[in-house]
Amino acid sequence: MHTLWKLSRPRPAQVGVFWYRISAVAAITGKILGMDDEYEIVMSPLSRKVTKDGFTVEIMIYHDGDDDDEWHLEVVDQEEGSTVWDDPFPTDQAALDEAMRTIEEEGIATFLVPPDSTLH
């Protein structure tokens, strides 16, 4: 079973969203980014939005551009709360399968982060 991180953070501008995503990937992959570092995030074509029980989440599957043997899984809820798996997956399909299994077995509400909370 993969470890999950639930993050909640206001995102007032697209630049903030981009930096937040980069920060999350850096935390997951253990890479520290400098101001001049180029960092490519490659999104899987399997990434998608899923709606169930009146809620929509975005399943984001990506790797860091250097290593497509480690796919990262993040699910973002309607309020921009983020659930990130700590451990990478060997393929993007394995990551999607885990997200869909979690939705089916635990319900889509498991990804909803209360608006004023942060879990570490």
C-alpha positions as CSV (number, residue, x, y, z in Angstrom):
1,M,0.0,0.0,0.0
2,H,1.3,3.5,-0.9
3,T,1.6,6.3,1.6
4,L,-0.7,9.3,1.0
5,W,0.0,13.0,1.7
6,K,-3.0,15.3,1.8
7,L,-2.1,18.9,1.2
8,S,-4.3,21.9,1.2
9,R,-3.1,25.3,0.1
10,P,-4.7,28.4,-1.4
11,R,-3.8,29.0,-5.0
12,P,-4.5,32.6,-5.9
13,A,-2.7,32.6,-9.3
14,Q,-1.5,30.2,-12.0
15,V,2.1,31.0,-11.1
16,G,1.3,29.8,-7.5
17,V,-0.2,26.6,-8.9
18,F,2.8,25.9,-11.0
19,W,5.2,26.5,-8.2
20,Y,3.1,24.4,-5.8
21,R,3.2,21.5,-8.3
22,I,6.9,21.8,-8.7
23,S,7.4,22.0,-4.9
24,A,5.3,18.8,-4.5
25,V,7.2,16.9,-7.1
26,A,10.5,18.1,-5.5
27,A,9.3,16.8,-2.1
28,I,8.3,13.5,-3.6
29,T,11.3,12.9,-5.8
30,G,13.8,14.3,-3.3
31,K,15.2,16.8,-5.7
32,I,15.9,20.3,-4.6
33,L,15.3,23.0,-7.3
34,G,17.3,26.1,-7.6
35,M,16.1,29.2,-9.4
36,D,18.1,28.4,-12.5
37,D,17.3,24.7,-12.7
38,E,15.3,23.5,-15.6
39,Y,12.8,20.9,-14.6
40,E,10.5,19.1,-16.9
41,I,7.3,17.4,-15.7
42,V,5.9,14.9,-18.2
43,M,2.2,14.3,-17.8
44,S,0.8,10.9,-18.6
45,P,-1.9,10.6,-21.3
46,L,-3.8,8.6,-18.7
47,S,-4.3,11.6,-16.5
48,R,-8.0,12.5,-16.3
49,K,-10.9,14.0,-14.4
50,V,-13.3,11.6,-12.7
51,T,-16.8,12.5,-11.4
52,K,-18.7,10.2,-9.0
53,D,-21.3,10.9,-6.4
54,G,-21.5,14.5,-7.4
55,F,-17.8,15.2,-6.9
56,T,-15.0,15.7,-9.4
57,V,-11.3,15.0,-8.9
58,E,-8.4,15.3,-11.3
59,I,-6.1,12.3,-11.4
60,M,-2.6,13.6,-12.3
61,I,0.0,11.1,-13.2
62,Y,3.5,12.4,-14.1
63,H,7.2,11.8,-14.0
64,D,10.1,14.2,-13.8
65,G,11.3,13.9,-17.4
66,D,14.5,12.2,-16.4
67,D,13.1,8.9,-15.2
68,D,10.0,7.4,-16.8
69,D,10.3,4.3,-14.6
70,E,8.9,6.3,-11.6
71,W,5.4,7.6,-12.1
72,H,3.9,9.8,-9.4
73,L,0.2,10.0,-8.6
74,E,-1.7,13.0,-7.3
75,V,-5.4,13.5,-7.0
76,V,-6.7,17.1,-6.8
77,D,-10.2,17.8,-5.5
78,Q,-12.7,20.5,-6.5
79,E,-11.3,22.9,-3.8
80,E,-7.7,22.3,-5.0
81,G,-6.8,20.0,-2.1
82,S,-4.2,17.5,-3.1
83,T,-3.6,13.9,-2.2
84,V,-0.2,12.6,-3.2
85,W,1.1,9.1,-3.0
86,D,4.5,9.0,-1.4
87,D,5.8,6.0,-3.3
88,P,6.2,6.1,-7.1
89,F,4.6,3.5,-9.5
90,P,6.5,1.5,-12.1
91,T,4.1,2.6,-14.9
92,D,1.5,5.2,-15.5
93,Q,-1.1,2.5,-15.8
94,A,-0.3,1.1,-12.4
95,A,-0.8,4.6,-10.9
96,L,-4.2,5.0,-12.7
97,D,-5.2,1.6,-11.5
98,E,-4.4,2.5,-7.9
99,A,-6.4,5.8,-8.1
100,M,-9.4,4.0,-9.6
101,R,-9.2,1.2,-7.1
102,T,-9.2,3.7,-4.3
103,I,-12.2,5.5,-5.7
104,E,-14.1,2.2,-6.1
105,E,-13.2,0.7,-2.7
106,E,-13.0,3.8,-0.5
107,G,-15.2,6.3,-2.4
108,I,-14.3,9.5,-4.1
109,A,-14.9,11.4,-0.9
110,T,-11.6,10.0,0.5
111,F,-9.8,12.5,-1.7
112,L,-11.8,15.5,-0.4
113,V,-9.7,17.7,1.9
114,P,-11.6,20.0,4.3
115,P,-11.1,23.6,3.1
116,D,-9.3,24.8,6.2
117,S,-7.1,21.9,7.1
118,T,-3.7,20.7,6.3
119,L,-2.6,17.1,6.9
120,H,1.1,16.1,6.8
